[in-house]
Amino acid sequence: MQSFFDWFKAQETLGLPWLVLGKGPSFEKLSQYNLSDFDSISLNHVIDEVRVTAAHILDLDVIDACKDSIDKNAQVLVMPWVPHVNNGAGLQDLSELTEGNAFLAYMRDQGRLLYYNHLPTRTFGNSPLIEVQYFSSEAAINLLAACGVRCIRTLGIDGGNSYGHSFSHLNGTTLLANGRKSFNRQFGQMAKTIMTTGIDLAPLDVPSPIRVYVATTEEQMLAVKVLEYSIRKHSSMTVEVFPMHLGGVDIPQPKDRKNWPRTPFSFQRFIIPEMAEYQGRAIYLDSDMQVFKDIKELWNLPFHDAQVLAVREPSESGRRPQFSVMLLNCAHLDWKIEEIVRRLDSDELTYERLMHDMSVANNIKAVVDPSWNCLERYKENETALLHYTDMSTQPWISIHNPLGYLWFRDLFEAMDNGFISHEFVQEHVDRGYVRPSLWYQVEHRIEDSFLLPGCAKQLDKEYKAAFTSIHEHGANAWLNTGAFLKAILRQISCRTGLTALRKRVHAYFDRS
């Protein structure tokens, strides 16, 4: 019996991108695509519906249900060395099972039964260990990545808790039979695979890759790298991040000082369509952000003829829509920065209308969920994007941001995973781009800046940040809101005897 890896190496005809096919709703789009453009691998019962290169079967009961389709529709059958029984690893391996299962013996004798290892305690032959946490999609994607496949597309690998119409007859038997509440659990594992292997992974029915354009300068690049890491660690499809000061597009300065950009990167958002060659979608973000959810959620929003999608402000905020997080329809935006500045110079356009109304776009819809631009506020499992809008308390500039521990958590993780080097951080400290005490914090692995000792705080005594102007977003500073006190209280251990006080203060501000 061959391992999948030995078989893969011997296949001279395998050179196309791979398509992984699951039972999710997007499987119904299959007829829209030319399958000859791909080598393909089906998951479990999908083999009943389509001819593929390989049928991946994780659960032994699927063999009996689909054996005729496997023989007819698949070149090879791929299974873990120890297949699952009742949604968990069984007791018998393939060598034992082929002695008692006529169909598996038939596939083995034809050289069409391939195995791989997924249990560290029960391995066999020539196969590395393939990680499988929740669903068979992870096994197939990790298997292909381990073979060196660089481009993988998926269809029917969807979130939520439903199958496509073609598999509705299985709703009462196999749908989330492993006890998981949602297929969304697989996306975190996909993000991990992309991060560790560098594969190009995306749904076939979603524009790829996700293009994120970040307004920044060289002084902000450490913040950009942490932002990029936070995006990638949660993204279930491939992402490209573009720091826009490296875009090669010159931005002229308006003649009148009243129209000058309030930050060095305020006008960068208007060069995105040009950088994208006026094609497809683009996400715009500021550099002072951190992401906590899969950015595919933002990327995949429908435009419905809009040119720009902005974040919807909660009615109680009393604020106009913000344009620091946007999804741009670049094919329908003819922005040229020279023309925009010319209009400012000729008084056809005011700075306020440009920046606060985005008046150079004709059709704007503020439909993006507010969780995608949380200004100096964070709620676990709800916040998708945290925006450090108060420039004077940004975690890399100041020790006084109560949410700074979140930023340092991702910084440390990015450094541990080799995404950000110690040399890069040290260079930013040496150049004064970030506060001197940041290096002490990194060396001593202190997430919470409030816990820095006096000797570390003294390092910042003469420090002045590169950007000291008021941020254009107009968010209230921490010291002016009850959120500051609430965040402080979150840092107090419940074991200090102040639990009752913490509850009373939180209750007060929750009523406010």
Secondary structure, DSSP 4 states (H G I P E B T S, - for coil): -EEHHHHHHH-TT--SPEEEE-SSGGGGGGGGS-GGGSEEEEEGGGGGT--EEEEE--BHHHHHHHHHHHHHHEEEEEEESS-EETTEE-S--HHHHHHH-HHHHHHHHTT-EEEEB--TTS--SS--B---SS-HHHHHHHHHHHTT--EEEEES---SS---GGGGGGTTTTTTTTS-S-TTHHHHHHHHHHHHH--EEEETTS-SSEEEEEE--GGGHHHHHHHHHHHHHH-SS-EEEEEGGGS----PPPSSGGGS-SSTTTTGGGGHHHHTTT-SEEEEEESSEEE-S-THHHHT---TT-SEEEEPPPGGG--PPEEEEEEEEGGG----HHHHHHHHHTTSS-HHHHHHH-TT-S-EEEEE-GGGSEET---TTT-SEEE---GGG-TTT-S--TTHHHHHHHHHHHHHTTSS-HHHHHHHHHTTSS-THHHHHHHTT---GGG--HHHHHTTTT---S--SPPTT-PPPGGGSHHHHHHHHHHS-GGGS-HHHHHHHHHHHHH-
